[in-house]
Amino acid sequence: MKKILMIGTGGTIASEMTSDGLSPELTPEQLVNYVPAISRMCDVKCVQLFSIDSTNMTPDHWVKVVRCVQDNYDLYDGFVISHGTDTMAYTAAALSYMIQGSPKPIILTGAQKPINFDNTDSKINRQDAFTCACADGMSGVNIVFNGKVILGTRAQKTHSKSFQAFSSINYPYLGVLRDGVLLPYIRQECRAQPVFYDELDTRVSLLKLIPGTGREVLDFLLERSDALIIESFGVGGLPDAGGFYESVLQWLEQGRTVVLTTQVQNEGSDLAVYHVGHRLKNTPGILEAYDMTTEAAVAKLMWILGLTHNREEIGRLFYTPVAQDLLWPAE
C-alpha cells in the first residue's frame, strides 16, 4: 500500500456549526475516519498544521505547508492537503511555484459543505483526492474537486455555494473521476526530484479597475508595494485620462514591478489590440499576464521577488512557464 500524508489546515470540510457560524473543529484523523475507504486504499498518516478558515490563510501559512511537505517528502508517496475553498486556488498556485517539478502528487481538496452534513460533498472529494494521491503517473500540485483534477496554476473558484466550486481557466482538466476511478487526460511534466523554495516577498498588491478609478489609488498601492497587478478591462489597457500611464512610468523608475492582466475570466489579455494597451506593450518594465490566472500571477510575483529584484531577471522568470501557468509566448 502506498503511504500518504494528509495535512490538515482547517476549512469548511473540517467545520462544525457553532453559535457564531461554521468554524474548523475536526482533526485530520476524524476526517479520515468519516471515509473508511481511504484506510483500505493506502497507509495514511495525518498531521494538523493549523485549523483556520481559509479566509485567514496567509503566505506564512504557505511556507509552513511547503516545509511540512519537504520534511516528509522522502517518507511518503503522496500528499493530500485539506483546505478551505475560498483561498484554495491561491494556495495551489503558490505551492506550484514553491514546490516545482514534484514527481509525487500533492493534492489539495476541500468541500462546500462540512463533512458531518447530510448533503455534504466532502466525503467524495476526500476519497477522490486520495485516489489521485495513490495513482501511478500523478505528479505535481493539483486540486481535486467535484470529480475534476485541476492544475494548481489554473484553478479558480467560480461558484460560491454549489459543489462545482472550481474551474480550470484557459487549460483543460488533467482528468476526471467516475465512481472512484481516475480517468487521466494529461500528465504533468516532472523532475527526478522537486525543487523547494520557502522565501516569498509578500509586498504584492492587486488593483481591480472600475470606471472612474483615480490615479491616487494606483499611487497609494505602489508606494507600499514592490509589485502591483492591475486587473484591467477586456484584453487590457489603462485609461487615457487621469495620469495612469504617467504614474506607472514614475513608479517603474523607482524600481517597482507592474503587471497588466484582465478581469475577464477566460482567454487572457492582449495589450497589442487597442490604443489603451498598445503603448503599455512597448513600455520596458511593464509585464503582461496573458492567459495566467490572477491567483497564479500573484503567487508567481511573490515567488520571483523572493529570489530577485533585478528588473531583467524578474521579466525573464515571469515569462518562463512553470507548471503550465503560461501558454502565450512573450513578444
C-alpha positions in Angstrom: 0.0 0.0 0.0 1.2 3.5 -0.8 2.0 5.8 2.1 0.1 9.1 2.0 0.5 12.1 4.4 -2.7 14.1 5.0 -2.0 17.7 6.0 -4.9 19.4 7.8 -5.3 23.2 7.6 -9.0 23.6 8.5 -11.6 24.9 6.1 -15.3 24.1 5.6 -14.6 20.4 5.3 -13.4 20.3 8.9 -16.0 22.7 10.3 -18.8 22.2 12.7 -21.7 24.5 13.5 -21.2 26.9 16.4 -23.2 29.7 17.8 -21.0 32.1 15.7 -21.4 30.0 12.5 -19.3 27.3 10.9 -15.8 27.0 12.4 -13.0 24.5 11.8 -13.1 22.0 14.7 -12.3 18.5 13.3 -8.9 16.9 13.1 -7.4 15.2 10.0 -7.8 11.8 11.8 -11.5 12.5 12.3 -11.9 13.4 8.6 -10.2 10.2 7.5 -12.5 8.1 9.8 -15.6 9.6 8.0 -14.4 7.8 4.8 -13.4 4.2 5.7 -12.4 3.5 2.1 -9.4 5.7 2.5 -7.8 3.3 5.0 -8.4 0.4 2.6 -6.8 2.4 -0.2 -3.5 3.4 1.4 -1.5 3.7 4.6 -2.4 7.2 5.7 -0.8 9.3 8.4 -2.1 12.7 9.5 -0.6 16.0 10.7 -2.5 19.1 11.7 -0.6 22.2 10.8 -3.3 24.6 11.7 -7.1 24.8 11.9 -8.3 28.0 10.2 -11.0 29.3 7.9 -9.1 29.7 4.6 -10.0 33.4 4.6 -7.3 33.7 7.3 -4.7 31.9 5.1 -1.5 33.9 4.5 1.8 33.4 2.7 3.3 32.5 6.1 0.9 29.5 6.1 2.0 28.5 2.6 5.6 28.4 3.8 4.7 26.1 6.7 2.9 23.8 4.3 5.9 23.7 2.0 8.3 22.9 4.8 6.0 20.2 6.0 6.0 18.6 2.6 9.7 19.0 2.3 10.5 17.5 5.7 8.3 14.4 4.9 8.9 14.2 1.1 11.1 11.1 1.2 8.8 9.3 3.7 5.6 9.3 1.7 4.4 8.5 -1.8 1.9 11.4 -2.0 0.3 14.2 0.0 -3.3 15.3 0.5 -3.9 18.8 1.8 -7.2 19.6 3.4 -8.0 23.2 2.7 -10.9 25.7 2.7 -12.2 26.6 -0.7 -12.1 30.4 -0.5 -8.3 30.7 -0.9 -7.5 27.2 -2.2 -6.7 28.5 -5.7 -4.1 30.9 -4.2 -2.6 28.2 -2.1 -2.5 25.8 -5.1 -0.8 28.4 -7.2 1.7 29.3 -4.5 2.7 25.6 -3.9 3.1 25.2 -7.6 5.9 27.8 -7.5 7.3 26.7 -4.2 7.4 23.0 -4.9 8.5 22.7 -8.6 8.6 19.6 -10.6 7.4 17.1 -7.9 7.2 13.6 -9.3 4.9 12.8 -6.4 1.3 14.1 -6.3 0.4 17.0 -3.9 -3.4 17.2 -3.9 -5.5 19.9 -2.4 -9.1 19.3 -1.7 -12.0 20.6 0.5 -15.7 20.9 0.5 -18.6 23.3 0.1 -20.4 21.6 3.0 -18.9 20.2 6.2 -18.2 16.5 6.4 -20.9 15.8 9.0 -23.7 17.4 7.0 -26.2 15.0 5.3 -25.8 16.7 1.9 -22.0 17.1 2.0 -19.6 16.9 -0.9 -16.7 16.4 1.4 -16.7 12.6 1.5 -16.5 12.1 -2.2 -14.0 14.9 -2.6 -11.7 13.4 0.0 -12.0 9.9 -1.4 -11.2 11.2 -4.9 -8.2 13.2 -3.5 -6.7 10.0 -2.0 -7.4 8.1 -5.2 -5.3 10.7 -7.1 -2.6 10.7 -4.4 -2.3 6.9 -4.8 -2.4 6.9 -8.6 0.6 6.0 -10.7 1.6 8.8 -13.0 0.0 11.6 -10.9 2.5 14.3 -10.1 2.8 17.9 -9.1 0.3 20.2 -7.4 -3.3 19.8 -8.3 -6.8 20.5 -6.9 -9.2 17.6 -6.9 -12.8 18.7 -6.5 -16.2 17.6 -7.8 -14.8 14.8 -9.8 -12.2 17.1 -11.6 -8.4 17.2 -11.5 -7.3 20.8 -12.0 -3.7 22.0 -12.4 -2.6 24.1 -9.4 -1.7 27.1 -11.5 -5.0 27.1 -13.4 -7.6 26.7 -10.7 -10.1 29.4 -9.8 -13.1 29.4 -7.5 -16.0 30.3 -9.8 -19.0 29.2 -7.7 -19.5 30.3 -4.1 -22.1 27.7 -3.0 -22.6 24.9 -5.5 -20.5 21.7 -5.5 -18.8 22.6 -8.8 -16.8 25.3 -7.0 -13.7 25.3 -9.2 -13.0 25.8 -12.9 -9.8 25.2 -14.9 -9.0 28.6 -16.5 -7.6 28.6 -20.1 -6.4 25.0 -19.7 -8.1 21.5 -19.9 -8.8 19.4 -16.8 -6.0 17.0 -16.1 -8.5 14.2 -15.6 -11.9 13.3 -14.2 -13.1 10.8 -11.6 -16.1 8.5 -12.2 -17.3 6.2 -9.5 -14.0 6.3 -7.7 -11.9 5.6 -10.9 -9.4 8.2 -12.2 -9.5 8.8 -15.9 -6.4 10.8 -16.7 -6.2 13.1 -19.7 -2.9 15.0 -19.3 0.2 14.1 -17.4 2.3 16.8 -15.8 6.0 17.0 -16.6 8.1 16.5 -13.5 11.7 16.1 -12.4 13.6 13.3 -10.7 13.5 15.4 -7.5 11.4 18.5 -6.7 12.9 22.0 -6.1 11.7 23.6 -2.9 11.5 27.4 -2.2 10.5 29.0 1.1 11.2 32.7 0.5 8.4 35.0 -0.6 8.1 38.7 -1.0 4.5 39.5 0.2 4.6 43.1 -0.9 2.5 42.4 -3.9 -0.8 44.2 -4.4 -3.8 43.9 -6.7 -5.9 46.7 -8.2 -9.1 45.9 -10.0 -10.0 48.9 -12.2 -13.6 50.2 -12.2 -14.8 53.1 -14.3 -13.6 56.3 -12.6 -10.8 54.8 -10.6 -8.4 57.6 -9.8 -4.6 57.7 -10.1 -4.3 58.2 -6.3 -5.3 54.6 -5.8 -2.5 53.5 -8.0 0.0 55.7 -6.3 -1.2 54.6 -2.8 -0.7 50.9 -3.7 2.7 51.3 -5.5 4.1 53.4 -2.7 3.5 50.5 -0.3 4.3 47.6 -2.6 7.2 46.1 -4.6 4.8 44.9 -7.3 1.3 45.7 -8.4 -1.0 43.6 -10.6 -3.6 45.7 -12.4 -6.8 43.9 -13.5 -7.9 46.0 -16.4 -10.9 45.7 -18.7 -11.2 43.3 -21.7 -7.9 42.5 -23.3 -6.2 45.1 -21.1 -5.1 48.7 -21.1 -5.2 51.8 -18.9 -7.5 54.8 -19.2 -6.0 57.7 -21.3 -7.2 60.3 -18.8 -6.2 60.7 -15.2 -2.5 60.2 -15.3 -2.4 56.4 -15.0 0.3 55.9 -17.6 2.5 58.7 -16.1 2.1 57.2 -12.7 3.2 53.7 -13.8 6.3 55.2 -15.5 7.1 57.1 -12.3 6.9 54.0 -10.2 8.8 51.9 -12.7 11.7 54.4 -12.4 11.7 53.8 -8.6 12.1 50.0 -9.1 8.5 48.8 -8.8 7.1 46.0 -10.9 3.8 46.4 -12.7 1.8 43.6 -14.3 -1.3 44.1 -16.6 -3.9 41.4 -16.7 -7.6 41.2 -17.3 -10.8 41.0 -15.2 -12.3 38.6 -17.8 -12.0 35.1 -16.6 -11.3 33.3 -19.9 -8.9 33.9 -22.9 -6.5 36.2 -21.3 -5.0 39.7 -22.1 -3.6 41.1 -25.3 -2.3 44.6 -24.8 -1.5 45.0 -28.5 -5.1 45.1 -29.6 -6.3 48.6 -28.6 -4.6 52.0 -28.3 -5.2 52.0 -24.5 -2.9 49.0 -24.2 -0.6 49.4 -27.2 1.8 51.8 -25.6 2.0 49.7 -22.4 3.0 46.8 -24.6 6.0 48.8 -25.8 7.0 50.2 -22.4 10.0 48.4 -20.9 9.3 47.1 -17.4 5.6 46.6 -17.8 4.7 42.9 -17.8 1.6 41.2 -19.2 -0.1 38.2 -17.6 -1.5 36.8 -20.9 -3.5 33.7 -20.1 -2.4 33.4 -16.4 -5.0 33.5 -13.7 -4.8 36.4 -11.2 -4.1 33.8 -8.4 -1.1 32.5 -10.4 0.2 36.0 -11.2 0.0 37.0 -7.5 1.8 33.9 -6.3 4.4 33.9 -9.1 5.4 37.5 -8.3 5.7 36.7 -4.6 8.0 33.8 -5.5 10.1 35.8 -8.1 10.5 38.8 -5.8 11.6 36.4 -3.0 14.5 35.5 -5.4 15.5 38.8 -7.0 14.6 42.4 -7.5 16.6 42.8 -10.7 14.2 44.0 -13.4 15.5 41.9 -16.3 15.5 38.8 -14.1 12.0 39.5 -12.9 10.8 39.7 -16.5 12.7 36.5 -17.5 11.3 34.5 -14.7 7.7 35.9 -15.1 7.6 34.8 -18.7 9.2 31.4 -18.0 6.4 28.9 -17.8 6.1 27.0 -14.5 3.6 24.1 -14.2 1.9 25.2 -17.4 0.9 28.6 -15.9 1.6 30.5 -19.1 0.9 29.3 -22.7 1.0 32.5 -24.6 4.6 33.4 -25.8 6.0 36.7 -24.6 6.6 39.0 -27.5 
